[in-house]
Amino acid sequence: MRRILVIGAGFAGMWSALAAARLLDIAGKSGEVEVVVVAPRPELVLRPRLYEEAASTMVAPLQDLFDATGIRYVRGSVAAIVPSEHRVEIADEAAGRVSLSYDSLVLATGSRLFQPDIPGLRAHAFSVDQLEDAVRLETHCHRLAALPDTPARNTAVVAGGGFTGIEIAAELPARLRKILGDRTSVRVVIVEQAPDIGPELGPGPRPVINEALSALGVEYRLGTSVAAIDANGVTTSSGERIAAQTVVWTAGMRASPLTGTIPGVRDPLGRLHVDRHLRVPQTTNVFAAGDTAFAATDDEGHHALMSCQHALRLGRSAGHNAAALLLGVPVKPYRQPVYVTGLDLGPWGAVHTTGWERKVVLTGAESKARKRYVNGVVIYPPRADRAEAFAAADPDQNIVSPRKPADKPLESAG
């Protein structure tokens, strides 16, 4: 039997598998081509929500969905890809190392937080990058209550004032007061090397971000960076010492190292350059989706970001085309010209922008409600119902989940 192999069960991987299975079902070829997902666990980590409380609950099981749609799940992590032989090497604690062949491959192994060689970073900093990281931070915050009441205990430094840094910084004041007591003098400081907060978000939403963070009492140190971290605080590149027992690193992402095992051109973030059908040109039948793909979203020079918003549609397109290639039917070009940003600003609210120029269209409580809908509904997997799942996996449809209609069309997943 021929095989479409999807590596990864994140947003791009899950939707790749569903889209491939959908097209095979439409063509009546489900019995001739199998769709296989390889991942450490059959679950979707809701990564865009890891800055929120109760991080351990930010997981959606996938096995029932896979069973309902005829997708085979294989437990393990891919240790190597051998494109010249159309096979991968899978490492699993129980089964050891096994080889699995493929006819079409979708690489959807996502990205990891970049950790430069800064003294003390790995030993003393926390993050909200992966599920275990966010759980570790949350556990640490609760343990602070047992420590002596000092300025260092009550201070958190967030390294990086980008999208993730802003969201976790906006959450921390209320979260820490909830743990340490409402009357505790909590301090949250963002350290950002750019001259402005939210450098990648541009000037559009910046006044709203400044207003919200100011209202929440969040401080900035702009035009400087974290030079060293220890158990009791950070030293910035300007020489300032900030006493803090909580340091959260959010600065920078890199694509999965598996992109390096595939022949091709990579961008500075390690993402593989793909054509308009998301195929890696230097290979045969290898597609990339999500954070592993450097993909054009339109004809205006814009490219997909490392975001859930783009991963959802990249996955649907890559999976569809991986199946189309084997079936001998036309592939569909990936296009995602609409770009919307939804930034959570903690108890203050949120801000939504539209377009690559990021024009502000919604702020405050109304924007917060929209963000909660996206985080609580839109990004979740469909139910374990074959017809519903395949309808949701159509690469031509809006990305809003069919389980609950939005009051307004949504193109953003964060």
C-alpha positions as CSV (number, residue, x, y, z in Angstrom):
1,M,0.0,0.0,0.0
2,R,1.2,3.5,-0.8
3,R,1.7,5.9,2.1
4,I,1.4,9.6,2.9
5,L,3.6,10.2,5.9
6,V,3.0,13.3,8.1
7,I,5.7,14.1,10.6
8,G,4.2,16.0,13.5
9,A,0.8,16.3,15.2
10,G,0.7,20.0,15.8
11,F,-1.7,22.3,13.9
12,A,0.0,21.9,10.5
13,G,0.5,18.1,11.0
14,M,-3.0,17.4,12.2
15,W,-4.6,19.4,9.4
16,S,-2.2,17.9,6.8
17,A,-3.3,14.4,7.7
18,L,-7.0,15.3,7.7
19,A,-6.8,17.1,4.4
20,A,-4.9,14.1,2.8
21,A,-7.4,11.6,4.2
22,R,-10.3,13.8,2.9
23,L,-9.0,13.8,-0.7
24,L,-8.4,10.1,-0.6
25,D,-11.9,9.6,0.6
26,I,-13.4,11.8,-2.1
27,A,-11.4,9.8,-4.7
28,G,-12.5,6.5,-3.2
29,K,-8.8,5.5,-2.7
30,S,-8.7,5.3,1.1
31,G,-8.1,1.5,0.8
32,E,-5.1,2.0,-1.6
33,V,-3.2,4.9,0.1
34,E,-2.8,5.2,3.9
35,V,-2.2,8.3,5.8
36,V,0.2,7.9,8.7
37,V,1.1,10.5,11.4
38,V,4.3,10.1,13.4
39,A,4.5,12.0,16.7
40,P,5.6,11.5,20.3
41,R,1.9,11.5,21.4
42,P,-1.5,11.5,19.7
43,E,-2.4,14.9,20.9
44,L,-2.5,18.5,19.8
45,V,-0.7,20.9,22.2
46,L,-2.6,24.3,22.0
47,R,0.6,26.2,21.9
48,P,-0.9,29.6,21.4
49,R,-2.6,29.2,24.8
50,L,0.5,28.3,26.8
51,Y,0.9,31.9,28.2
52,E,-2.5,31.4,30.0
53,E,-3.1,29.8,33.4
54,A,-3.7,26.0,33.7
55,A,-1.1,25.2,31.0
56,S,-1.3,21.5,31.7
57,T,-4.9,21.5,30.3
58,M,-3.9,23.0,27.0
59,V,-3.9,19.7,25.1
60,A,-6.5,18.1,22.8
61,P,-6.5,14.3,22.3
62,L,-6.4,13.2,18.7
63,Q,-6.6,9.4,18.7
64,D,-10.4,9.2,18.4
65,L,-10.2,11.8,15.6
66,F,-7.6,9.7,13.8
67,D,-9.6,6.5,14.2
68,A,-12.8,8.2,12.8
69,T,-11.0,9.4,9.7
70,G,-8.9,6.4,9.0
71,I,-5.5,8.0,9.9
72,R,-2.9,5.6,11.4
73,Y,-0.9,7.0,14.3
74,V,2.7,5.8,14.9
75,R,4.2,6.7,18.3
76,G,7.8,8.1,18.2
77,S,10.0,10.9,17.0
78,V,11.6,11.0,13.6
79,A,15.4,10.9,14.1
80,A,16.3,11.1,10.4
81,I,14.8,11.6,7.0
82,V,16.4,10.0,4.0
83,P,14.7,11.6,1.0
84,S,16.9,9.7,-1.5
85,E,15.4,6.5,-0.2
86,H,11.9,7.8,0.6
87,R,12.1,6.7,4.2
88,V,12.4,8.0,7.7
89,E,14.0,6.6,10.9
90,I,11.8,6.6,13.9
91,A,13.0,6.5,17.5
92,D,10.6,5.2,20.1
93,E,11.4,4.1,23.7
94,A,9.3,0.9,23.4
95,A,9.9,-0.1,19.8
96,G,13.5,1.1,19.5
97,R,14.5,2.5,16.1
98,V,12.4,1.5,13.1
99,S,12.3,2.6,9.5
100,L,9.2,3.7,7.7
101,S,8.9,4.3,3.9
102,Y,6.7,6.9,2.3
103,D,5.4,7.9,-1.2
104,S,4.6,11.5,-0.1
105,L,6.0,13.2,3.0
106,V,4.7,16.3,4.9
107,L,7.2,17.8,7.3
108,A,5.3,19.6,10.0
109,T,7.5,19.4,13.1
110,G,7.1,23.0,14.0
111,S,9.7,25.2,15.8
112,R,11.5,25.6,19.0
113,L,12.4,28.7,21.1
114,F,15.9,29.9,20.2
115,Q,18.3,29.9,23.1
116,P,21.5,31.8,22.4
117,D,24.7,31.3,24.5
118,I,23.8,33.7,27.3
119,P,25.3,32.8,30.7
120,G,22.6,31.2,32.9
121,L,19.9,31.1,30.3
122,R,19.4,27.3,30.3
123,A,19.9,26.9,34.0
124,H,17.7,29.8,35.3
125,A,15.2,31.0,32.7
126,F,11.7,29.7,32.1
127,S,9.6,29.9,28.9
128,V,6.1,29.2,27.5
129,D,7.4,27.5,24.3
130,Q,6.4,23.9,24.9
131,L,3.8,22.4,27.2
132,E,6.4,21.1,29.7
133,D,8.0,24.6,29.7
134,A,4.7,26.3,30.5
135,V,3.9,23.8,33.2
136,R,7.3,24.3,34.7
137,L,6.8,28.1,34.8
138,E,3.4,27.7,36.4
139,T,4.7,25.3,39.1
140,H,7.6,27.7,39.8
141,C,5.2,30.7,40.2
142,H,3.1,28.8,42.8
143,R,6.2,27.8,44.7
144,L,7.1,31.5,45.1
145,A,4.4,31.8,47.8
146,A,6.6,29.7,50.1
147,L,9.6,32.0,49.8
148,P,10.4,35.1,51.8
149,D,8.7,38.3,50.7
150,T,11.5,40.1,48.9
151,P,11.6,42.4,45.8
152,A,13.3,39.6,43.9
153,R,10.6,37.1,44.7
154,N,7.9,39.6,43.6
155,T,9.6,40.5,40.3
156,A,9.4,38.8,36.9
157,V,11.6,39.7,34.0
158,V,10.4,38.9,30.5
159,A,13.2,38.8,28.0
160,G,11.8,39.8,24.6
161,G,9.0,42.3,23.9
162,G,7.5,40.6,20.9
163,F,4.2,38.9,20.5
164,T,4.7,36.1,23.1
165,G,6.6,38.4,25.5
166,I,3.8,40.9,25.5
167,E,1.1,38.3,26.1
168,I,2.9,36.6,29.1
169,A,4.0,40.0,30.5
170,A,0.3,41.1,30.5
171,E,-0.7,38.0,32.3
172,L,1.9,37.9,35.0
173,P,0.9,40.8,37.3
174,A,-2.5,39.4,38.0
175,R,-1.3,35.8,38.1
176,L,1.4,36.6,40.6
177,R,-0.9,38.7,42.8
178,K,-3.3,35.8,42.8
179,I,-0.5,33.6,44.1
180,L,1.3,36.0,46.4
181,G,-1.6,38.1,47.7
182,D,-3.5,41.1,46.3
183,R,-1.4,43.5,48.4
184,T,1.9,42.2,47.1
185,S,4.0,44.8,45.2
186,V,4.4,42.8,42.1
187,R,6.8,44.0,39.4
188,V,7.0,42.8,35.8
189,V,9.7,44.2,33.5
190,I,10.1,43.6,29.8
191,V,13.6,43.7,28.4
192,E,13.6,44.3,24.6
193,Q,16.6,45.1,22.5
194,A,14.7,47.0,19.9
195,P,13.9,50.7,20.5
196,D,10.1,50.0,20.6
197,I,7.9,47.4,22.2
198,G,6.4,44.9,19.8
199,P,8.9,45.6,17.0
200,E,7.5,43.0,14.6
201,L,4.0,44.3,15.2
202,G,4.8,47.7,13.8
203,P,3.5,51.1,14.8
204,G,-0.2,50.3,14.3
205,P,-1.2,48.6,17.5
206,R,1.7,50.1,19.6
207,P,-0.3,52.9,21.2
208,V,-2.8,50.3,22.4
209,I,-0.1,48.0,23.7
210,N,1.6,50.9,25.5
211,E,-1.7,51.9,27.1
212,A,-2.6,48.4,28.2
213,L,0.8,47.5,29.6
214,S,1.0,50.9,31.4
215,A,-2.4,50.3,33.0
216,L,-1.2,46.8,34.1
217,G,2.0,48.3,35.6
218,V,4.4,46.5,33.3
219,E,7.7,48.3,32.9
220,Y,10.0,48.3,29.9
221,R,13.7,48.4,29.3
222,L,14.1,49.2,25.6
223,G,17.2,49.3,23.5
224,T,18.9,46.8,25.7
225,S,19.1,43.0,26.1
226,V,19.6,40.3,28.7
227,A,23.4,39.7,29.1
228,A,23.3,37.2,31.9
229,I,20.9,35.4,34.1
230,D,21.3,33.8,37.6
231,A,19.1,32.5,40.3
232,N,18.4,36.0,41.7
233,G,18.0,38.1,38.6
234,V,19.4,39.4,35.3
235,T,22.1,41.8,34.1
236,T,21.3,43.7,31.0
237,S,23.7,44.7,28.2
238,S,23.5,48.3,29.6
239,G,24.8,47.1,32.9
240,E,21.6,47.4,34.9
241,R,20.9,44.7,37.5
242,I,17.3,43.6,38.0
243,A,16.7,41.4,41.0
244,A,14.1,38.7,40.0
245,Q,13.5,35.1,40.8
246,T,11.3,34.6,37.7
247,V,12.9,35.2,34.3
248,V,10.8,34.2,31.2
249,W,12.7,33.9,27.9
250,T,10.6,34.6,24.7
251,A,13.2,36.0,22.3
252,G,13.3,34.2,18.9
253,M,12.2,31.0,17.2
254,R,13.9,28.4,14.9
255,A,12.4,25.8,12.7
256,S,12.7,22.1,13.7
257,P,16.2,20.7,13.1
258,L,14.7,18.1,10.8
259,T,14.6,20.8,8.0
260,G,18.3,20.4,7.9
261,T,18.0,16.7,6.8
262,I,16.1,17.7,3.6
263,P,17.9,19.1,0.6
264,G,16.8,22.6,-0.1
265,V,17.2,26.3,0.6
266,R,16.5,27.6,4.1
267,D,15.7,31.1,5.5
268,P,17.5,32.5,8.5
269,L,15.0,30.8,10.8
270,G,15.7,27.4,9.3
271,R,12.5,27.1,7.3
272,L,12.5,25.3,4.0
273,H,11.8,27.4,0.9
274,V,8.7,25.8,-0.8
275,D,6.9,26.4,-4.1
276,R,3.4,27.7,-4.3
277,H,2.1,24.1,-3.7
278,L,4.3,23.8,-0.6
279,R,6.6,21.3,-2.2
280,V,10.4,21.5,-1.5
281,P,11.7,21.9,-5.1
282,Q,15.0,20.1,-4.5
283,T,13.1,16.9,-3.5
284,T,10.6,14.4,-4.8
285,N,7.3,14.3,-3.1
286,V,8.4,16.2,0.1
287,F,6.2,19.0,1.4
288,A,6.7,21.4,4.3
289,A,3.9,23.0,6.4
290,G,3.6,25.2,9.4
291,D,6.8,26.6,11.0
292,T,9.0,24.4,8.8
293,A,7.9,26.2,5.6
294,F,9.0,29.5,4.2
295,A,5.9,30.0,2.0
296,A,4.5,33.0,0.0
297,T,1.0,33.9,1.2
298,D,0.2,36.1,-1.8
299,D,1.7,37.9,-4.8
300,E,2.7,40.9,-2.8
301,G,5.9,39.6,-1.3
302,H,4.5,38.4,2.1
303,H,5.4,35.1,3.6
304,A,3.7,32.9,6.3
305,L,4.8,33.6,9.8
306,M,5.5,31.1,12.5
307,S,2.0,31.3,13.8
308,C,-1.1,29.1,14.3
309,Q,-3.0,31.4,11.9
310,H,-0.8,30.3,9.0
311,A,-0.1,26.7,10.2
312,L,-3.8,25.8,9.9
313,R,-4.1,26.7,6.3
314,L,-0.6,25.6,5.4
315,G,-1.4,22.2,6.8
316,R,-4.6,21.8,4.9
317,S,-2.9,22.8,1.6
318,A,0.2,20.6,2.1
319,G,-1.9,17.5,3.0
320,H,-4.3,18.0,0.1
321,N,-1.4,18.4,-2.4
322,A,0.5,15.4,-0.9
323,A,-2.5,13.3,-1.7
324,A,-3.2,15.0,-5.0
325,L,0.3,14.2,-6.2
326,L,-0.2,10.4,-5.6
327,L,-3.7,10.5,-7.1
328,G,-2.6,12.3,-10.3
329,V,-5.2,15.1,-9.8
330,P,-4.4,18.8,-9.9
331,V,-2.6,20.3,-6.9
332,K,-3.9,23.6,-5.5
333,P,-1.7,26.6,-4.8
334,Y,-1.4,27.8,-1.2
335,R,-2.8,31.3,-0.8
336,Q,-3.6,33.2,2.4
337,P,-3.8,36.9,1.5
338,V,-5.9,37.9,4.6
339,Y,-3.8,38.6,7.6
340,V,-5.3,39.4,11.0
341,T,-3.5,39.7,14.4
342,G,-5.1,39.1,17.8
343,L,-2.9,40.0,20.7
344,D,-4.0,39.2,24.3
345,L,-3.3,42.0,26.7
346,G,-4.3,40.3,29.9
347,P,-7.0,41.7,32.2
348,W,-6.9,45.0,30.2
349,G,-8.4,43.3,27.1
350,A,-6.8,42.6,23.7
351,V,-6.1,44.3,20.4
352,H,-7.0,43.0,16.9
353,T,-5.4,44.3,13.7
354,T,-6.0,43.6,10.0
355,G,-3.6,43.6,7.1
356,W,0.1,43.4,7.0
357,E,0.2,47.1,8.0
358,R,-1.7,46.0,11.1
359,K,-4.5,48.5,11.2
360,V,-6.3,48.4,14.6
361,V,-9.9,47.3,14.2
362,L,-10.8,46.1,17.7
363,T,-9.6,46.8,21.2
364,G,-10.4,46.3,24.9
365,A,-13.2,43.9,26.1
366,E,-14.7,43.3,22.7
367,S,-11.3,42.3,21.3
368,K,-10.7,40.1,24.4
369,A,-14.0,38.2,23.7
370,R,-12.8,37.6,20.1
371,K,-9.4,36.4,21.3
372,R,-11.1,34.0,23.8
373,Y,-13.3,32.6,21.0
374,V,-10.3,32.0,18.8
375,N,-8.3,30.4,21.6
376,G,-11.2,28.4,23.0
377,V,-12.9,27.3,19.8
378,V,-11.2,28.1,16.5
379,I,-7.9,26.4,17.1
380,Y,-9.3,23.2,18.5
381,P,-9.6,20.0,16.4
382,P,-12.9,19.1,15.0
383,R,-15.0,16.4,16.7
384,A,-14.2,12.7,16.0
385,D,-16.8,12.7,13.2
386,R,-15.6,11.7,9.8
387,A,-17.9,13.9,7.8
388,E,-17.4,16.9,10.0
389,A,-13.7,16.5,10.1
390,F,-13.3,16.2,6.4
391,A,-15.6,19.2,5.8
392,A,-13.3,21.2,8.1
393,A,-10.2,19.9,6.3
394,D,-11.2,21.4,2.9
395,P,-8.3,23.7,2.0
396,D,-10.7,26.1,0.3
397,Q,-12.9,26.8,3.3
398,N,-12.7,29.4,6.0
399,I,-10.5,28.2,8.9
400,V,-13.3,28.8,11.5
401,S,-14.4,25.5,13.1
402,P,-17.8,24.3,11.9
403,R,-18.7,23.4,15.5
404,K,-19.7,27.0,16.4
405,P,-20.3,29.8,13.9
406,A,-18.4,33.0,14.5
407,D,-20.4,36.3,14.8
408,K,-18.0,37.7,12.2
409,P,-15.6,35.9,9.8
410,L,-12.4,35.0,11.5
411,E,-9.1,34.5,9.6
412,S,-6.9,34.7,12.6
413,A,-5.8,32.1,15.1
414,G,-3.7,34.4,17.1
